């Protein structure tokens, strides 16, 4: 996908924020890196995302190519979500956030090695 | 500053997004790294931030300790903004966004070396 008119400018920072510039998308991406795939998993995270916001963000993440959706149950229809390589490519951004918060907000969790060393399939 | 109850969880990613998780804050931070300090400078950026959003974000950035405000003119009162070390510490997050967008959105700008090699004073 190339840059389109829907982005505010050709700046790579603004372009990235057009896609993940909100309070929730990168929290969901964190959960996906940690192996979560289903609504109930995301809803169980300590930030207590609401179902409405979760559905909205997953839909936008799929549209942006950050996740793939897969039907895993027919009745009722249930989907699970898997990071794409494009989505997984944001891992360094998350690690940068971890470093920054750990330095400036004592008491924040230190990311486990499994998260730090994450490599996409 | 330590983590406070205003943050959603002790997760360092969620904590960072509580502060910079929107479409504009990191765009302003980019401008500050590029040497911009005044309202008119920020308003001139290609993303066309509005004065209301700019004022709101600069106020929140000051409150979070990302910038310092300095009066540079008395009548009318005008302020300029300077990155703190804490604010400058988000530079690696911005570089991660540049790498990601450059890879996935051909046509986005490549950050100049001056930006890449930025070091806080």
gemmi code that builds the backbone of each chain (N, CA, C; Angstrom):
import gemmi

chains = {
    "A": [
        ("UNK", (0.853, -1.197, 0.000), (0.000, 0.000, 0.000), (0.890, 1.248, 0.000)),
        ("UNK", (0.590, 2.177, -0.855), (1.380, 3.409, -0.853), (0.604, 4.495, -0.117)),
        ("UNK", (1.287, 5.569, 0.107), (0.664, 6.676, 0.805), (-0.516, 7.186, -0.014)),
        ("UNK", (-1.593, 7.487, 0.650), (-2.773, 7.951, -0.071), (-3.190, 9.314, 0.449)),
        ("UNK", (-4.151, 9.868, -0.213), (-4.632, 11.209, 0.150), (-5.259, 11.241, 1.534)),
        ("UNK", (-5.582, 10.055, 2.076), (-6.208, 10.069, 3.392), (-5.204, 10.433, 4.486)),
        ("UNK", (-3.919, 10.444, 4.163), (-2.934, 10.837, 5.157), (-2.700, 12.344, 5.101)),
        ("UNK", (-2.425, 12.901, 6.291), (-2.361, 14.360, 6.415), (-1.201, 14.979, 5.680)),
        ("UNK", (-0.120, 14.239, 5.574), (1.089, 14.772, 4.940), (1.973, 13.585, 4.588)),
        ("UNK", (3.058, 13.822, 3.846), (3.995, 12.723, 3.549), (4.928, 12.430, 4.720)),
        ("UNK", (4.748, 13.084, 5.846), (5.616, 12.829, 7.000), (5.353, 11.426, 7.534)),
        ("UNK", (6.397, 10.625, 7.722), (6.180, 9.253, 8.184), (5.616, 9.190, 9.611)),
        ("UNK", (5.901, 10.207, 10.422), (5.347, 10.226, 11.780), (3.850, 10.513, 11.721)),
        ("UNK", (3.469, 11.526, 10.963), (2.039, 11.841, 10.826), (1.290, 10.669, 10.178)),
        ("UNK", (1.914, 10.041, 9.193), (1.273, 8.900, 8.522), (1.047, 7.746, 9.499)),
        ("UNK", (2.059, 7.451, 10.318), (1.898, 6.389, 11.316), (0.786, 6.747, 12.302)),
        ("UNK", (0.757, 8.013, 12.719), (-0.263, 8.426, 13.686), (-1.660, 8.459, 13.070)),
        ("UNK", (-1.753, 8.618, 11.755), (-3.067, 8.503, 11.117), (-3.655, 7.112, 11.364)),
        ("UNK", (-2.776, 6.136, 11.561), (-3.213, 4.739, 11.700), (-3.254, 4.288, 13.159)),
        ("UNK", (-2.252, 4.659, 13.938), (-2.184, 4.155, 15.322), (-2.192, 5.285, 16.357)),
        ("UNK", (-2.578, 6.491, 15.943), (-2.517, 7.637, 16.851), (-3.763, 7.771, 17.702)),
        ("UNK", (-3.919, 6.871, 18.634), (-5.027, 6.941, 19.589), (-4.596, 6.176, 20.834)),
        ("UNK", (-5.440, 6.149, 21.857), (-5.055, 5.555, 23.125), (-5.106, 4.025, 23.136)),
        ("UNK", (-5.706, 3.407, 22.101), (-6.005, 1.985, 22.213), (-5.324, 1.065, 21.216)),
        ("UNK", (-5.110, 1.537, 20.005), (-4.632, 0.620, 18.955), (-3.339, -0.092, 19.359)),
        ("UNK", (-2.397, 0.650, 19.920), (-1.118, 0.016, 20.270), (-1.228, -0.841, 21.535)),
        ("UNK", (-2.242, -0.619, 22.342), (-2.505, -1.518, 23.476), (-2.986, -2.879, 22.947)),
        ("UNK", (-3.848, -2.840, 21.941), (-4.308, -4.091, 21.318), (-3.134, -4.788, 20.627)),
        ("UNK", (-2.286, -4.010, 19.979), (-1.112, -4.589, 19.313), (-0.192, -5.260, 20.331)),
        ("UNK", (-0.033, -4.639, 21.470), (0.734, -5.268, 22.568), (0.144, -6.628, 22.918)),
        ("UNK", (-1.178, -6.680, 23.063), (-1.834, -7.950, 23.410), (-1.604, -9.003, 22.327)),
        ("UNK", (-1.668, -8.580, 21.072), (-1.441, -9.527, 19.970), (-0.018, -10.068, 20.013)),
        ("UNK", (0.944, -9.201, 20.295), (2.334, -9.661, 20.414), (2.454, -10.653, 21.573)),
        ("UNK", (1.679, -10.431, 22.610), (1.683, -11.344, 23.756), (0.857, -12.599, 23.522)),
        ("UNK", (0.356, -12.788, 22.298), (-0.311, -14.036, 21.954), (-1.822, -14.030, 22.057)),
        ("UNK", (-2.409, -12.909, 22.447), (-3.870, -12.856, 22.520), (-4.456, -12.756, 21.116)),
        ("UNK", (-5.617, -13.405, 20.928), (-6.214, -13.411, 19.592), (-7.716, -13.165, 19.580)),
        ("UNK", (-8.356, -13.330, 20.747), (-9.818, -13.321, 20.737), (-10.376, -12.179, 21.589)),
        ("UNK", (-11.583, -11.771, 21.227), (-12.268, -10.701, 21.954), (-12.144, -10.852, 23.464)),
        ("UNK", (-12.468, -12.044, 23.943), (-12.484, -12.236, 25.393), (-11.095, -12.014, 25.995)),
        ("UNK", (-10.042, -12.365, 25.215), (-8.678, -12.118, 25.695), (-8.409, -10.617, 25.823)),
        ("UNK", (-8.760, -9.865, 24.758), (-8.506, -8.423, 24.773), (-9.319, -7.729, 25.866)),
        ("UNK", (-10.558, -8.195, 26.036), (-11.428, -7.567, 27.045), (-10.917, -7.811, 28.459)),
        ("UNK", (-10.134, -8.864, 28.639), (-9.638, -9.218, 29.971), (-8.398, -8.412, 30.371)),
        ("UNK", (-7.846, -7.635, 29.466), (-6.640, -6.866, 29.794), (-6.947, -5.791, 30.832)),
        ("UNK", (-5.924, -5.386, 31.601), (-6.184, -4.510, 32.745), (-6.691, -3.124, 32.376)),
        ("UNK", (-6.547, -2.725, 31.117), (-7.021, -1.383, 30.742), (-8.533, -1.334, 30.548)),
        ("UNK", (-9.179, -2.498, 30.554), (-10.638, -2.568, 30.465), (-11.183, -1.850, 29.243)),
        ("UNK", (-10.719, -2.235, 28.076), (-11.273, -1.670, 26.843), (-12.741, -2.072, 26.741)),
        ("UNK", (-13.552, -1.210, 26.166), (-14.963, -1.556, 25.983), (-15.124, -2.330, 24.672)),
        ("UNK", (-16.215, -3.090, 24.572), (-16.428, -3.888, 23.359), (-16.573, -2.993, 22.131)),
        ("UNK", (-17.226, -1.852, 22.285), (-17.393, -0.943, 21.148), (-16.064, -0.450, 20.605)),
        ("UNK", (-15.207, 0.008, 21.501), (-13.905, 0.521, 21.061), (-13.074, -0.614, 20.488)),
        ("UNK", (-13.118, -1.772, 21.129), (-12.352, -2.913, 20.632), (-12.772, -3.285, 19.210)),
        ("UNK", (-14.076, -3.360, 18.982), (-14.570, -3.715, 17.639), (-14.144, -2.672, 16.619)),
        ("UNK", (-14.247, -1.413, 16.995), (-13.868, -0.332, 16.081), (-12.389, -0.396, 15.732)),
        ("UNK", (-11.539, -0.572, 16.735), (-10.102, -0.565, 16.490), (-9.654, -1.804, 15.709)),
        ("UNK", (-10.234, -2.968, 16.027), (-9.856, -4.172, 15.280), (-10.264, -4.046, 13.813)),
        ("UNK", (-11.415, -3.454, 13.577), (-11.868, -3.257, 12.206), (-10.911, -2.326, 11.454)),
        ("UNK", (-10.496, -1.242, 12.107), (-9.560, -0.313, 11.462), (-8.181, -0.935, 11.284)),
        ("UNK", (-7.792, -1.762, 12.246), (-6.488, -2.433, 12.131), (-6.495, -3.424, 10.970)),
        ("UNK", (-7.637, -4.094, 10.776), (-7.727, -5.019, 9.646), (-7.667, -4.245, 8.326)),
        ("UNK", (-8.407, -3.144, 8.284), (-8.432, -2.310, 7.079), (-7.032, -1.787, 6.739)),
        ("UNK", (-6.256, -1.462, 7.770), (-4.903, -0.935, 7.556), (-3.888, -2.045, 7.324)),
        ("UNK", (-4.324, -3.295, 7.410), (-3.400, -4.410, 7.154), (-2.519, -4.774, 8.341)),
        ("UNK", (-2.920, -4.366, 9.544), (-2.120, -4.695, 10.734), (-2.474, -6.073, 11.282)),
        ("UNK", (-3.701, -6.525, 11.034), (-4.150, -7.842, 11.492), (-4.927, -8.548, 10.388)),
        ("UNK", (-4.916, -9.855, 10.463), (-5.818, -10.679, 9.657), (-6.886, -11.263, 10.567)),
        ("UNK", (-8.102, -11.402, 10.023), (-9.217, -11.944, 10.789), (-9.521, -13.343, 10.282)),
        ("UNK", (-9.784, -14.249, 11.203), (-10.059, -15.631, 10.813), (-11.263, -16.147, 11.588)),
        ("UNK", (-12.197, -16.742, 10.855), (-13.379, -17.323, 11.501), (-12.966, -18.601, 12.211)),
        ("UNK", (-13.235, -18.704, 13.489), (-12.865, -19.951, 14.171), (-14.084, -20.673, 14.727)),
        ("UNK", (-15.258, -20.057, 14.604), (-16.483, -20.729, 15.070), (-17.642, -20.228, 14.232)),
        ("UNK", (-18.508, -21.163, 13.790), (-19.586, -20.799, 12.867), (-20.832, -20.269, 13.582)),
        ("UNK", (-21.230, -20.956, 14.648), (-22.480, -20.560, 15.326), (-22.291, -20.451, 16.816)),
        ("UNK", (-22.297, -19.233, 17.351), (-22.328, -17.958, 16.616), (-20.981, -17.667, 15.989)),
        ("UNK", (-21.002, -16.819, 14.974), (-19.760, -16.521, 14.249), (-18.786, -15.793, 15.177)),
        ("UNK", (-17.594, -16.361, 15.255), (-16.547, -15.754, 16.094), (-15.260, -15.687, 15.300)),
        ("UNK", (-14.589, -14.563, 15.472), (-13.336, -14.360, 14.740), (-12.155, -14.270, 15.700)),
        ("UNK", (-11.008, -14.681, 15.213), (-9.799, -14.372, 15.949), (-8.883, -13.561, 15.053)),
        ("UNK", (-7.949, -12.893, 15.678), (-7.119, -11.918, 14.980), (-5.655, -12.285, 15.121)),
        ("UNK", (-4.937, -12.105, 14.024), (-3.525, -12.440, 14.034), (-2.744, -11.280, 13.433)),
        ("UNK", (-1.647, -10.938, 14.079), (-0.791, -9.869, 13.567), (-0.250, -10.230, 12.190)),
        ("UNK", (-0.240, -9.271, 11.304), (0.477, -9.425, 10.039), (1.938, -8.999, 10.260)),
        ("UNK", (2.764, -9.229, 9.257), (4.145, -8.732, 9.359), (4.161, -7.214, 9.461)),
        ("UNK", (3.248, -6.577, 8.757), (3.157, -5.117, 8.835), (2.829, -4.670, 10.255)),
        ("UNK", (1.856, -5.337, 10.873), (1.513, -4.993, 12.260), (2.673, -5.267, 13.197)),
        ("UNK", (3.302, -6.426, 13.017), (4.422, -6.793, 13.878), (5.583, -5.816, 13.731)),
        ("UNK", (5.652, -5.136, 12.586), (6.720, -4.169, 12.354), (6.669, -2.973, 13.285)),
        ("UNK", (5.578, -2.812, 14.012), (5.489, -1.717, 14.983), (6.098, -2.081, 16.328)),
        ("UNK", (6.592, -3.311, 16.465), (7.184, -3.744, 17.732), (8.267, -2.786, 18.257)),
        ("UNK", (9.178, -2.290, 17.394), (10.185, -1.357, 17.921), (9.577, -0.072, 18.509)),
        ("UNK", (8.458, 0.370, 17.958), (7.793, 1.555, 18.507), (7.319, 1.253, 19.930)),
        ("UNK", (6.742, 0.064, 20.124), (6.277, -0.316, 21.463), (7.450, -0.428, 22.435)),
        ("UNK", (8.554, -0.989, 21.976), (9.726, -1.103, 22.863), (10.249, 0.277, 23.254)),
        ("UNK", (10.220, 1.205, 22.314), (10.626, 2.573, 22.641), (9.735, 3.182, 23.711)),
        ("UNK", (8.443, 2.892, 23.635), (7.506, 3.393, 24.644), (7.785, 2.756, 26.011)),
        ("UNK", (8.109, 1.467, 26.000), (8.429, 0.780, 27.256), (9.647, 1.426, 27.919)),
        ("UNK", (10.690, 1.647, 27.131), (11.908, 2.256, 27.680), (11.608, 3.622, 28.292)),
        ("UNK", (10.846, 4.400, 27.553), (10.562, 5.769, 27.989), (9.737, 5.773, 29.283)),
        ("UNK", (8.683, 4.975, 29.314), (7.828, 4.966, 30.508), (8.578, 4.375, 31.705)),
        ("UNK", (9.363, 3.333, 31.470), (10.128, 2.754, 32.590), (11.080, 3.785, 33.183)),
        ("UNK", (11.635, 4.632, 32.323), (12.567, 5.645, 32.821), (11.854, 6.773, 33.564)),
        ("UNK", (10.695, 7.179, 33.077), (10.060, 8.387, 33.614), (8.884, 8.109, 34.540)),
        ("UNK", (8.392, 6.897, 34.569), (7.269, 6.556, 35.439), (7.600, 5.314, 36.252)),
        ("UNK", (8.353, 5.517, 37.347), (8.704, 4.375, 38.194), (7.426, 3.649, 38.619)),
        ("UNK", (7.480, 2.353, 38.600), (6.296, 1.571, 38.961), (5.634, 0.963, 37.743)),
        ("UNK", (5.994, 1.455, 36.550), (5.468, 0.774, 35.359), (6.196, -0.559, 35.191)),
        ("UNK", (5.479, -1.501, 34.597), (6.037, -2.847, 34.399), (7.245, -2.811, 33.475)),
        ("UNK", (8.191, -3.680, 33.748), (9.282, -3.908, 32.798), (8.846, -5.046, 31.878)),
        ("UNK", (8.949, -4.816, 30.593), (8.482, -5.829, 29.627), (9.273, -7.117, 29.793)),
        ("UNK", (8.590, -8.253, 29.774), (9.303, -9.531, 29.883), (10.160, -9.782, 28.642)),
        ("UNK", (11.176, -10.619, 28.836), (12.100, -10.894, 27.731), (11.371, -11.430, 26.496)),
        ("UNK", (10.341, -12.223, 26.748), (9.589, -12.790, 25.616), (9.007, -11.677, 24.731)),
        ("UNK", (8.577, -10.603, 25.374), (8.054, -9.475, 24.607), (9.189, -8.742, 23.886)),
        ("UNK", (10.242, -8.471, 24.612), (11.406, -7.751, 24.051), (11.977, -8.444, 22.826)),
        ("UNK", (12.045, -9.775, 22.929), (12.725, -10.535, 21.867), (11.770, -11.007, 20.786)),
        ("UNK", (10.553, -10.512, 20.842), (9.542, -10.904, 19.859), (10.064, -10.781, 18.424)),
        ("UNK", (9.830, -11.833, 17.655), (10.118, -11.787, 16.221), (8.872, -12.287, 15.493)),
        ("UNK", (8.455, -11.586, 14.456), (7.291, -12.089, 13.699), (7.614, -13.429, 13.051)),
        ("UNK", (6.576, -14.219, 12.839), (6.759, -15.555, 12.227), (7.418, -15.447, 10.858)),
    ],
    "B": [
        ("UNK", (8.513, 12.206, 38.356), (7.089, 11.887, 38.484), (6.916, 10.370, 38.450)),
        ("UNK", (6.148, 9.854, 39.371), (5.907, 8.419, 39.361), (4.523, 8.157, 38.768)),
        ("UNK", (4.267, 6.901, 38.523), (2.984, 6.529, 37.953), (1.868, 6.917, 38.917)),
        ("UNK", (0.813, 7.446, 38.385), (-0.287, 7.857, 39.246), (-1.561, 7.147, 38.828)),
        ("UNK", (-2.577, 7.363, 39.610), (-3.857, 6.702, 39.351), (-4.494, 7.155, 38.055)),
        ("UNK", (-3.994, 8.279, 37.494), (-4.607, 8.735, 36.253), (-4.258, 7.827, 35.074)),
        ("UNK", (-3.277, 6.961, 35.264), (-2.931, 6.038, 34.186), (-3.771, 4.769, 34.278)),
        ("UNK", (-4.083, 4.215, 33.096), (-5.030, 3.104, 33.033), (-4.519, 1.825, 33.658)),
        ("UNK", (-3.213, 1.646, 33.622), (-2.620, 0.416, 34.130), (-1.137, 0.670, 34.338)),
        ("UNK", (-0.424, -0.257, 34.973), (1.036, -0.091, 35.095), (1.789, -0.466, 33.819)),
        ("UNK", (1.078, -0.788, 32.757), (1.759, -1.126, 31.500), (2.447, 0.111, 30.947)),
        ("UNK", (3.736, 0.006, 30.606), (4.445, 1.188, 30.108), (3.927, 1.679, 28.755)),
        ("UNK", (3.355, 0.775, 27.968), (2.790, 1.192, 26.679), (1.509, 1.985, 26.911)),
        ("UNK", (0.629, 1.467, 27.745), (-0.613, 2.184, 28.055), (-0.306, 3.523, 28.719)),
        ("UNK", (0.705, 3.529, 29.606), (1.072, 4.767, 30.299), (1.572, 5.816, 29.300)),
        ("UNK", (2.413, 5.389, 28.366), (2.902, 6.321, 27.342), (1.740, 6.852, 26.506)),
        ("UNK", (0.818, 5.962, 26.149), (-0.323, 6.381, 25.317), (-1.290, 7.275, 26.081)),
        ("UNK", (-1.326, 7.157, 27.410), (-2.125, 8.104, 28.189), (-1.642, 9.533, 27.952)),
        ("UNK", (-0.373, 9.665, 27.601), (0.231, 10.994, 27.460), (0.343, 11.422, 25.994)),
        ("UNK", (0.744, 10.515, 25.129), (0.974, 10.898, 23.726), (0.098, 10.115, 22.748)),
        ("UNK", (-0.949, 9.445, 23.244), (-1.786, 8.603, 22.392), (-2.880, 9.387, 21.683)),
        ("UNK", (-2.483, 10.206, 20.746), (-3.450, 10.940, 19.934), (-2.767, 11.266, 18.612)),
        ("UNK", (-3.474, 11.898, 17.697), (-2.935, 12.133, 16.360), (-1.948, 13.299, 16.289)),
        ("UNK", (-1.858, 14.116, 17.351), (-1.133, 15.379, 17.199), (0.103, 15.547, 18.082)),
        ("UNK", (0.086, 14.995, 19.284), (1.167, 15.307, 20.225), (2.547, 14.979, 19.652)),
        ("UNK", (2.676, 13.822, 19.028), (3.996, 13.441, 18.514), (4.359, 14.195, 17.229)),
        ("UNK", (3.366, 14.755, 16.554), (3.658, 15.643, 15.419), (4.279, 16.947, 15.945)),
        ("UNK", (3.740, 17.466, 17.039), (4.316, 18.675, 17.658), (5.717, 18.367, 18.182)),
        ("UNK", (5.871, 17.196, 18.777), (7.196, 16.801, 19.276), (8.213, 16.726, 18.128)),
        ("UNK", (7.782, 16.205, 16.993), (8.635, 16.196, 15.792), (9.089, 17.618, 15.455)),
        ("UNK", (8.134, 18.547, 15.460), (8.479, 19.937, 15.135), (9.470, 20.510, 16.145)),
        ("UNK", (9.274, 20.195, 17.408), (10.200, 20.690, 18.442), (11.604, 20.136, 18.219)),
        ("UNK", (11.696, 18.854, 17.876), (13.007, 18.266, 17.582), (13.635, 18.964, 16.374)),
        ("UNK", (12.788, 19.385, 15.443), (13.291, 20.089, 14.262), (13.571, 21.568, 14.527)),
        ("UNK", (13.450, 21.982, 15.795), (13.858, 23.341, 16.148), (12.735, 24.364, 16.215)),
        ("UNK", (11.515, 23.946, 15.949), (10.405, 24.897, 16.041), (10.068, 25.164, 17.500)),
        ("UNK", (9.674, 26.407, 17.793), (9.399, 26.769, 19.180), (8.134, 27.597, 19.369)),
        ("UNK", (7.654, 28.196, 18.288), (6.571, 29.170, 18.445), (5.312, 28.742, 17.716)),
        ("UNK", (4.183, 29.245, 18.226), (2.881, 28.951, 17.626), (2.906, 29.035, 16.111)),
        ("UNK", (3.418, 30.166, 15.610), (3.378, 30.380, 14.164), (4.172, 29.301, 13.427)),
        ("UNK", (5.246, 28.809, 14.064), (6.030, 27.722, 13.455), (5.209, 26.438, 13.363)),
        ("UNK", (4.570, 26.085, 14.489), (3.785, 24.844, 14.511), (2.599, 24.925, 13.537)),
        ("UNK", (1.982, 26.105, 13.491), (0.818, 26.276, 12.612), (1.194, 26.168, 11.140)),
        ("UNK", (2.451, 26.433, 10.835), (2.896, 26.419, 9.439), (3.213, 25.010, 8.932)),
        ("UNK", (3.197, 24.016, 9.811), (3.528, 22.652, 9.384), (2.468, 22.105, 8.433)),
        ("UNK", (2.864, 21.170, 7.582), (1.954, 20.744, 6.502), (0.689, 20.050, 6.979)),
        ("UNK", (0.665, 19.583, 8.234), (-0.542, 18.900, 8.717), (-1.660, 19.873, 9.083)),
        ("UNK", (-1.349, 21.166, 9.100), (-2.354, 22.208, 9.340), (-3.109, 21.989, 10.643)),
        ("UNK", (-2.379, 21.908, 11.723), (-3.017, 21.810, 13.036), (-3.811, 23.091, 13.283)),
        ("UNK", (-4.925, 22.978, 13.979), (-5.702, 24.182, 14.297), (-5.157, 24.804, 15.584)),
        ("UNK", (-5.425, 26.102, 15.776), (-4.917, 26.783, 16.977), (-5.486, 26.156, 18.246)),
        ("UNK", (-6.752, 25.755, 18.216), (-7.360, 25.151, 19.412), (-6.666, 23.862, 19.819)),
        ("UNK", (-6.445, 22.992, 18.865), (-5.789, 21.720, 19.168), (-4.352, 21.973, 19.597)),
        ("UNK", (-3.673, 22.877, 18.916), (-2.290, 23.190, 19.271), (-2.192, 23.687, 20.717)),
        ("UNK", (-3.067, 24.616, 21.087), (-3.042, 25.155, 22.455), (-3.317, 24.053, 23.467)),
        ("UNK", (-4.289, 23.204, 23.167), (-4.637, 22.114, 24.079), (-3.467, 21.147, 24.255)),
        ("UNK", (-2.851, 20.756, 23.152), (-1.774, 19.770, 23.241), (-0.532, 20.355, 23.916)),
        ("UNK", (-0.195, 21.608, 23.613), (0.976, 22.212, 24.260), (0.754, 22.335, 25.766)),
        ("UNK", (-0.457, 22.658, 26.149), (-0.772, 22.752, 27.571), (-0.618, 21.390, 28.251)),
        ("UNK", (-1.129, 20.353, 27.610), (-0.997, 19.007, 28.187), (0.459, 18.532, 28.178)),
        ("UNK", (1.192, 18.908, 27.151), (2.605, 18.521, 27.082), (3.403, 19.216, 28.199)),
        ("UNK", (3.043, 20.464, 28.484), (3.729, 21.159, 29.574), (3.398, 20.491, 30.914)),
        ("UNK", (2.130, 20.166, 31.090), (1.674, 19.514, 32.315), (2.377, 18.167, 32.529)),
        ("UNK", (2.622, 17.466, 31.432), (3.281, 16.152, 31.517), (4.802, 16.266, 31.585)),
        ("UNK", (5.304, 17.499, 31.498), (6.753, 17.684, 31.596), (7.508, 17.405, 30.304)),
        ("UNK", (6.806, 17.427, 29.173), (7.482, 17.188, 27.893), (8.096, 18.464, 27.326)),
        ("UNK", (7.525, 19.608, 27.694), (8.041, 20.903, 27.229), (8.070, 21.903, 28.381)),
        ("UNK", (8.940, 22.878, 28.241), (8.928, 24.055, 29.105), (8.442, 25.247, 28.287)),
        ("UNK", (7.718, 26.137, 28.962), (7.181, 27.318, 28.304), (7.961, 28.531, 28.766)),
        ("UNK", (8.278, 29.428, 27.870), (9.059, 30.612, 28.226), (8.431, 31.837, 27.561)),
        ("UNK", (8.221, 32.884, 28.356), (7.680, 34.132, 27.821), (8.778, 34.822, 27.020)),
        ("UNK", (8.513, 35.141, 25.783), (9.550, 35.844, 25.002), (9.104, 37.227, 24.572)),
        ("UNK", (7.836, 37.563, 24.848), (7.335, 38.900, 24.490), (6.241, 39.268, 25.472)),
        ("UNK", (6.302, 40.526, 25.965), (5.368, 40.941, 27.016), (4.028, 41.424, 26.461)),
        ("UNK", (4.053, 42.267, 25.421), (2.810, 42.831, 24.913), (2.718, 42.700, 23.416)),
        ("UNK", (1.837, 41.839, 22.920), (1.031, 40.882, 23.693), (1.906, 39.731, 24.192)),
        ("UNK", (1.427, 39.064, 25.231), (2.203, 37.980, 25.821), (2.339, 36.828, 24.832)),
        ("UNK", (3.580, 36.433, 24.599), (3.823, 35.327, 23.677), (4.810, 34.363, 24.330)),
        ("UNK", (4.518, 33.092, 24.138), (5.366, 32.057, 24.736), (6.067, 31.245, 23.657)),
        ("UNK", (7.213, 30.741, 24.010), (7.824, 29.735, 23.148), (8.040, 28.468, 23.972)),
        ("UNK", (8.203, 27.390, 23.276), (8.224, 26.075, 23.919), (9.533, 25.372, 23.602)),
        ("UNK", (10.054, 24.701, 24.621), (11.311, 23.993, 24.436), (11.168, 22.586, 24.997)),
        ("UNK", (11.666, 21.625, 24.252), (11.639, 20.234, 24.707), (12.425, 20.090, 25.997)),
        ("UNK", (11.890, 19.324, 26.917), (12.658, 18.898, 28.090), (13.415, 17.611, 27.733)),
        ("UNK", (14.267, 17.181, 28.620), (14.937, 15.887, 28.382), (13.919, 14.756, 28.337)),
        ("UNK", (12.896, 14.875, 29.185), (11.840, 13.855, 29.171), (11.138, 13.819, 27.808)),
        ("UNK", (10.808, 14.979, 27.289), (10.180, 15.030, 25.970), (11.104, 14.487, 24.892)),
        ("UNK", (12.359, 14.914, 24.951), (13.337, 14.468, 23.951), (13.538, 12.957, 24.009)),
        ("UNK", (13.257, 12.364, 25.164), (13.417, 10.917, 25.317), (12.461, 10.102, 24.456)),
        ("UNK", (11.473, 10.754, 23.862), (10.564, 10.044, 22.949), (11.106, 9.964, 21.523)),
        ("UNK", (12.275, 10.545, 21.292), (12.874, 10.519, 19.950), (12.969, 9.104, 19.349)),
        ("UNK", (13.390, 8.089, 20.134), (13.438, 6.741, 19.534), (12.064, 6.232, 19.074)),
        ("UNK", (11.011, 6.632, 19.766), (9.661, 6.234, 19.339), (9.362, 6.845, 17.969)),
        ("UNK", (9.721, 8.106, 17.788), (9.488, 8.765, 16.504), (10.309, 8.104, 15.398)),
        ("UNK", (11.548, 7.747, 15.712), (12.386, 7.085, 14.697), (11.792, 5.730, 14.306)),
        ("UNK", (11.250, 5.016, 15.282), (10.594, 3.745, 14.974), (9.409, 3.946, 14.038)),
        ("UNK", (8.664, 5.026, 14.243), (7.532, 5.326, 13.356), (8.018, 5.677, 11.948)),
        ("UNK", (9.114, 6.413, 11.871), (9.681, 6.752, 10.547), (10.060, 5.489, 9.792)),
        ("UNK", (10.765, 4.588, 10.465), (11.185, 3.342, 9.811), (9.983, 2.568, 9.299)),
        ("UNK", (8.975, 2.469, 10.154), (7.798, 1.675, 9.797), (7.054, 2.274, 8.613)),
        ("UNK", (6.813, 3.568, 8.662), (6.062, 4.205, 7.564), (6.871, 4.198, 6.278)),
        ("UNK", (8.180, 4.428, 6.386), (9.006, 4.392, 5.164), (8.952, 3.013, 4.506)),
        ("UNK", (8.870, 1.973, 5.337), (8.815, 0.622, 4.783), (7.458, 0.299, 4.157)),
        ("UNK", (6.391, 0.760, 4.802), (5.059, 0.323, 4.391), (4.280, 1.357, 3.582)),
        ("UNK", (4.728, 2.587, 3.563), (4.040, 3.633, 2.808), (5.032, 4.359, 1.905)),
        ("UNK", (5.323, 3.756, 0.757), (6.244, 4.408, -0.176), (5.748, 5.820, -0.499)),
        ("UNK", (6.667, 6.734, -0.544), (6.282, 8.116, -0.798), (6.348, 8.962, 0.458)),
        ("UNK", (6.414, 8.311, 1.626), (6.609, 9.108, 2.847), (8.059, 9.597, 2.869)),
        ("UNK", (8.255, 10.750, 3.481), (9.585, 11.350, 3.560), (10.547, 10.473, 4.353)),
        ("UNK", (11.787, 10.497, 3.953), (12.842, 9.892, 4.762), (13.394, 10.983, 5.672)),
        ("UNK", (13.462, 10.690, 6.961), (13.910, 11.709, 7.919), (15.341, 12.139, 7.608)),
        ("UNK", (15.600, 13.439, 7.652), (16.967, 13.900, 7.405), (17.901, 13.456, 8.528)),
        ("UNK", (19.189, 13.390, 8.200), (20.176, 12.928, 9.171), (20.137, 13.769, 10.460)),
        ("UNK", (19.905, 15.050, 10.284), (19.847, 15.944, 11.458), (18.774, 15.474, 12.452)),
        ("UNK", (17.663, 14.987, 11.919), (16.607, 14.474, 12.791), (17.029, 13.139, 13.399)),
        ("UNK", (17.535, 12.268, 12.562), (17.972, 10.940, 13.023), (18.985, 11.015, 14.162)),
        ("UNK", (19.922, 11.940, 14.001), (21.047, 12.001, 14.938), (20.778, 12.953, 16.098)),
        ("UNK", (19.555, 13.412, 16.218), (19.193, 14.347, 17.295), (19.639, 13.841, 18.662)),
        ("UNK", (20.264, 14.725, 19.397), (20.600, 14.444, 20.794), (20.111, 15.614, 21.629)),
        ("UNK", (19.438, 15.338, 22.739), (19.007, 16.453, 23.595), (20.223, 17.203, 24.142)),
        ("UNK", (20.033, 18.492, 24.418), (21.129, 19.331, 24.954), (21.676, 18.730, 26.235)),
    ],
}
model = gemmi.Model(1)
for chain_id, residues in chains.items():
    chain = gemmi.Chain(chain_id)
    for i, (resn, *xyz) in enumerate(residues, 1):
        res = gemmi.Residue()
        res.name, res.seqid = resn, gemmi.SeqId(i, " ")
        for name, pos in zip(("N", "CA", "C"), xyz):
            atom = gemmi.Atom()
            atom.name, atom.element = name, gemmi.Element(name[0])
            atom.pos, atom.b_iso = gemmi.Position(*pos), 0.0
            res.add_atom(atom)
        chain.add_residue(res)
    model.add_chain(chain)
structure = gemmi.Structure()
structure.add_model(model)
structure.setup_entities()
